[in-house]
């Protein structure tokens, strides 16, 4: 019978300051599990020395494998690339910045041995993050949970262990605008959390800019909820009711006090135009994502492989 093995998937983008320390802690955690393992680094178009450091690590440790993109394709796509290349019976996804502690990996593996199919990290506390990011993240995850047709756990990231059969389903889902947390929830496999306190970055600064966070947020909402598409209809009904009441009010006002109702009417027209444009923009987001899928382009392009069969 084939011995089971593990694959650790680590996306990397401009992380030269933390790569060495991260590798040592991740290697130590994986060795503690007692299983053969591989560490798959996916270089997502880094412009610093990250790739050079990964080449050095891979030369020292043949268990380390590196796939390097031709450009930056995004975190979720980098994780997908790691899944495509992974050989393990269980796949563990973790960020390189050490905010998610690698020391939790042995406990994840223990729960996998007991039959867990998806074991995900649930954040009790988020150190080293601004109040703005904490509040917006909490609000977003709760909004997404309300809008989604599938239960997406609150306060979670991509730090998780997934069984091989879960990974195989992931690999069948080739949409370009990917939101792995939502895809996990959609599958319906048995999931369980591991609670932990998320630490401050070991070194460097976050590479997840506000623009990237907003893009991921929209991918989550448009990929796993059709409620925004019903919004124009709901707004339309509300506007019709409001417009009817406003018309009555304008008639009464004109008859009783002689005030010029055209000012109110002008404000109403501007409001209606703004709401119309918002609704059109919302629908345009869905059409844009449909267009991305219809083009049929590959999810990513690998320009270099190290220690990869």
C-alpha positions as CSV (number, residue, x, y, z in Angstrom):
1,X,0.0,0.0,0.0
2,X,1.3,3.4,-1.0
3,X,2.5,5.5,1.9
4,X,0.5,8.7,2.4
5,X,2.3,12.0,1.9
6,X,1.6,15.7,2.4
7,X,1.9,18.8,0.2
8,X,2.4,22.3,1.6
9,X,1.4,25.0,-0.8
10,X,2.9,28.5,-0.3
11,X,2.2,31.4,-2.6
12,X,5.0,34.0,-2.7
13,X,4.9,37.6,-3.8
14,X,7.8,40.0,-3.0
15,X,8.6,38.2,0.3
16,X,12.5,38.2,0.4
17,X,12.5,39.4,4.0
18,X,10.6,36.5,5.4
19,X,11.3,33.5,3.1
20,X,14.3,32.0,5.0
21,X,12.7,32.2,8.4
22,X,9.4,31.0,7.0
23,X,11.0,28.0,5.3
24,X,12.7,26.9,8.6
25,X,9.5,27.0,10.6
26,X,7.4,25.3,7.9
27,X,10.0,22.6,7.4
28,X,10.1,21.9,11.2
29,X,6.3,21.7,11.4
30,X,6.0,19.3,8.4
31,X,8.8,17.1,9.8
32,X,6.8,16.8,13.1
33,X,3.9,15.2,11.2
34,X,5.9,12.0,10.5
35,X,4.7,11.9,6.8
36,X,6.8,12.3,3.7
37,X,6.2,15.8,2.4
38,X,6.9,18.4,-0.3
39,X,6.8,22.2,0.0
40,X,5.5,23.8,-3.2
41,X,6.4,27.5,-3.5
42,X,4.5,29.4,-6.2
43,X,6.3,32.6,-7.1
44,X,3.6,35.0,-8.2
45,X,5.7,37.3,-10.4
46,X,7.9,38.7,-7.5
47,X,10.1,41.7,-8.4
48,X,12.5,41.4,-5.5
49,X,15.0,38.6,-4.7
50,X,12.3,36.1,-3.7
51,X,12.9,33.8,-6.7
52,X,16.7,33.8,-6.1
53,X,16.2,32.8,-2.5
54,X,13.8,30.1,-3.5
55,X,16.3,28.7,-6.0
56,X,18.9,28.6,-3.1
57,X,16.4,26.8,-0.8
58,X,15.4,24.3,-3.5
59,X,19.1,23.5,-4.2
60,X,19.6,22.7,-0.5
61,X,16.4,20.7,0.0
62,X,15.0,18.6,-2.8
63,X,11.7,18.4,-1.0
64,X,11.2,22.1,-1.9
65,X,9.7,22.6,-5.4
66,X,9.3,26.0,-7.1
67,X,6.9,27.1,-9.8
68,X,7.5,30.7,-11.0
69,X,4.8,32.7,-12.9
70,X,5.7,34.9,-15.9
71,X,3.9,37.7,-14.2
72,X,1.6,38.4,-11.2
73,X,-1.6,36.4,-11.6
74,X,-2.9,36.8,-8.0
75,X,-2.9,34.9,-4.8
76,X,-5.9,32.6,-5.5
77,X,-4.4,31.6,-8.9
78,X,-1.1,30.9,-7.3
79,X,-2.7,28.5,-4.8
80,X,-4.5,26.8,-7.7
81,X,-1.2,26.3,-9.5
82,X,0.2,24.7,-6.3
83,X,-2.8,22.4,-6.2
84,X,-2.3,21.4,-9.9
85,X,1.3,20.3,-9.1
86,X,0.8,18.8,-5.6
87,X,1.2,15.0,-5.2
88,X,0.2,14.6,-1.6
89,X,-2.8,12.8,-0.1
90,X,-3.6,16.0,1.9
91,X,-2.8,19.6,0.8
92,X,-2.1,22.4,3.2
93,X,-2.4,26.0,2.1
94,X,-0.5,28.7,4.1
95,X,0.8,32.2,3.4
96,X,4.5,32.8,3.7
97,X,4.3,35.8,6.0
98,X,4.0,33.6,9.2
99,X,0.8,35.4,10.3
100,X,-0.8,31.9,10.2
101,X,1.4,29.7,12.5
102,X,2.9,26.6,10.8
103,X,2.9,25.0,14.2
104,X,-0.8,24.3,13.8
105,X,-0.1,22.0,10.8
106,X,0.4,18.8,13.0
107,X,-3.0,19.4,14.6
108,X,-4.6,19.8,11.2
109,X,-3.0,16.5,10.1
110,X,-4.2,14.7,13.2
111,X,-7.8,15.8,12.5
112,X,-7.4,14.7,8.9
113,X,-6.3,11.3,10.1
114,X,-9.5,11.2,12.1
115,X,-11.6,11.7,9.0
116,X,-11.6,15.5,8.5
117,X,-11.9,16.5,4.8
118,X,-11.4,20.3,5.2
119,X,-9.8,21.6,8.3
120,X,-9.6,25.4,8.2
121,X,-8.1,28.1,10.5
122,X,-10.6,30.4,12.3
123,X,-9.1,33.6,13.5
124,X,-10.0,34.6,17.0
125,X,-7.8,37.7,17.0
126,X,-5.9,39.6,14.3
127,X,-2.7,41.2,15.5
128,X,-0.8,43.9,13.6
129,X,-3.8,45.0,11.4
130,X,-5.4,48.5,11.3
131,X,-8.8,49.1,12.9
132,X,-10.1,49.9,9.4
133,X,-9.0,46.5,8.0
134,X,-10.4,44.6,11.0
135,X,-13.8,46.4,10.8
136,X,-14.1,46.1,7.0
137,X,-13.1,42.4,7.1
138,X,-15.6,41.6,9.8
139,X,-18.4,43.5,7.9
140,X,-17.5,41.9,4.6
141,X,-17.5,38.3,5.8
142,X,-20.9,38.8,7.5
143,X,-22.3,40.4,4.3
144,X,-21.0,37.5,2.2
145,X,-22.4,34.9,4.6
146,X,-25.8,36.6,4.3
147,X,-25.7,36.9,0.6
148,X,-24.3,33.5,-0.3
149,X,-26.5,30.5,-0.9
150,X,-23.8,28.4,0.7
151,X,-22.6,28.8,4.4
152,X,-19.2,30.4,4.3
153,X,-17.5,30.3,7.7
154,X,-16.8,33.7,9.3
155,X,-13.4,35.1,10.1
156,X,-11.4,32.6,8.0
157,X,-8.7,32.8,5.3
158,X,-7.1,30.3,3.0
159,X,-5.0,28.7,5.8
160,X,-6.4,25.1,5.7
161,X,-5.8,21.4,5.0
162,X,-7.9,19.7,2.3
163,X,-8.1,16.0,1.5
164,X,-7.0,14.8,-1.9
165,X,-10.6,14.2,-3.0
166,X,-11.4,17.8,-2.2
167,X,-8.4,19.0,-4.1
168,X,-9.5,16.8,-7.1
169,X,-12.8,18.7,-7.2
170,X,-11.0,22.0,-6.9
171,X,-9.0,21.1,-10.0
172,X,-12.3,20.5,-12.0
173,X,-13.3,24.1,-11.3
174,X,-11.4,26.3,-13.7
175,X,-13.1,29.7,-13.4
176,X,-10.8,32.7,-13.6
177,X,-12.2,34.9,-10.9
178,X,-11.5,32.5,-8.0
179,X,-12.6,32.7,-4.4
180,X,-11.3,29.5,-2.7
181,X,-13.2,29.9,0.5
182,X,-16.5,30.1,-1.4
183,X,-15.5,27.2,-3.6
184,X,-14.8,25.1,-0.5
185,X,-18.2,26.0,1.0
186,X,-20.0,25.2,-2.3
187,X,-18.5,21.6,-2.3
188,X,-20.2,20.6,0.9
189,X,-17.4,18.4,2.2
190,X,-17.1,17.8,6.0
191,X,-15.4,20.9,7.4
192,X,-14.2,21.8,10.9
193,X,-12.3,24.8,12.3
194,X,-9.2,25.2,14.3
195,X,-9.2,28.4,16.3
196,X,-6.1,30.5,16.6
197,X,-4.8,34.0,17.1
198,X,-3.4,35.5,13.9
199,X,0.0,37.1,14.5
200,X,1.6,40.2,13.1
201,X,3.7,39.7,10.0
202,X,7.2,38.4,10.8
203,X,8.8,41.0,8.5
204,X,7.9,43.3,5.6
205,X,4.6,44.7,4.8
206,X,1.4,43.2,3.4
207,X,1.2,42.7,-0.4
208,X,-2.6,42.7,-0.3
209,X,-3.4,46.2,-1.3
210,X,-6.8,47.8,-0.9
211,X,-7.4,47.3,-4.7
212,X,-6.6,43.6,-4.4
213,X,-8.8,43.2,-1.3
214,X,-11.7,44.9,-3.1
215,X,-11.2,42.6,-6.2
216,X,-11.2,39.5,-4.0
217,X,-14.3,40.8,-2.2
218,X,-16.2,41.3,-5.4
219,X,-15.1,37.8,-6.7
220,X,-16.6,36.4,-3.5
221,X,-19.9,38.2,-3.8
222,X,-20.4,37.8,-7.6
223,X,-19.1,34.3,-7.7
224,X,-21.3,32.9,-4.9
225,X,-24.4,35.1,-4.8
226,X,-27.0,36.2,-7.3
227,X,-28.7,38.6,-4.8
228,X,-27.0,41.7,-6.3
229,X,-28.8,40.9,-9.6
230,X,-32.1,41.2,-7.9
231,X,-31.1,44.6,-6.5
232,X,-32.2,46.6,-9.5
233,X,-35.7,45.1,-9.3
234,X,-36.0,45.9,-5.6
235,X,-34.7,49.4,-6.1
236,X,-37.1,49.8,-9.1
237,X,-40.1,49.0,-6.9
238,X,-38.9,51.3,-4.1
239,X,-38.3,54.1,-6.6
240,X,-41.8,53.7,-8.2
241,X,-43.4,53.9,-4.7
242,X,-41.3,56.9,-3.7
243,X,-41.9,58.6,-7.0
244,X,-45.7,58.2,-6.7
245,X,-45.7,59.6,-3.1
246,X,-43.4,62.4,-4.3
247,X,-45.8,63.3,-7.2
248,X,-48.7,63.6,-4.7
249,X,-46.6,65.8,-2.4
250,X,-45.6,68.0,-5.3
251,X,-49.2,68.5,-6.4
252,X,-50.2,69.3,-2.9
253,X,-47.3,71.7,-2.5
254,X,-48.0,73.5,-5.8
255,X,-51.7,73.9,-5.0
256,X,-51.3,75.1,-1.4
257,X,-48.1,77.3,-1.3
258,X,-47.2,77.9,-4.9
259,X,-43.7,76.7,-4.5
260,X,-41.8,75.8,-7.6
261,X,-41.9,72.0,-7.8
262,X,-39.4,71.7,-10.6
263,X,-36.5,71.9,-8.1
264,X,-37.7,68.8,-6.4
265,X,-38.3,67.1,-9.7
266,X,-34.8,67.9,-10.8
267,X,-33.4,66.3,-7.6
268,X,-35.5,63.3,-8.3
269,X,-34.2,62.9,-11.8
270,X,-30.6,63.1,-10.7
271,X,-31.3,60.5,-8.0
272,X,-32.9,58.2,-10.5
273,X,-30.0,58.5,-12.9
274,X,-27.5,57.7,-10.2
275,X,-29.4,54.6,-9.1
276,X,-29.7,53.5,-12.7
277,X,-26.0,53.8,-13.3
278,X,-25.2,51.9,-10.1
279,X,-27.5,49.1,-11.2
280,X,-25.9,49.0,-14.7
281,X,-22.4,48.9,-13.1
282,X,-23.4,46.0,-10.9
283,X,-24.7,44.0,-13.8
284,X,-21.6,45.0,-15.8
285,X,-19.4,43.2,-13.1
286,X,-21.2,40.0,-13.8
287,X,-21.0,40.4,-17.6
288,X,-17.3,41.1,-17.2
289,X,-16.7,37.9,-15.3
290,X,-18.7,36.0,-17.9
291,X,-16.5,37.5,-20.6
292,X,-13.3,36.4,-18.7
293,X,-14.6,32.8,-18.8
294,X,-15.6,32.9,-22.5
295,X,-12.1,33.9,-23.6
296,X,-10.8,30.5,-22.5
297,X,-7.3,31.7,-21.6
298,X,-5.1,29.6,-19.2
299,X,-5.4,30.5,-15.5
300,X,-1.6,31.1,-15.3
301,X,1.7,30.8,-17.2
302,X,4.6,29.1,-15.5
303,X,8.0,30.4,-16.7
304,X,10.3,28.3,-14.5
305,X,10.1,25.0,-12.6
306,X,12.5,23.8,-10.0
307,X,12.5,20.2,-8.6
308,X,9.1,19.7,-10.3
309,X,8.6,16.5,-12.3
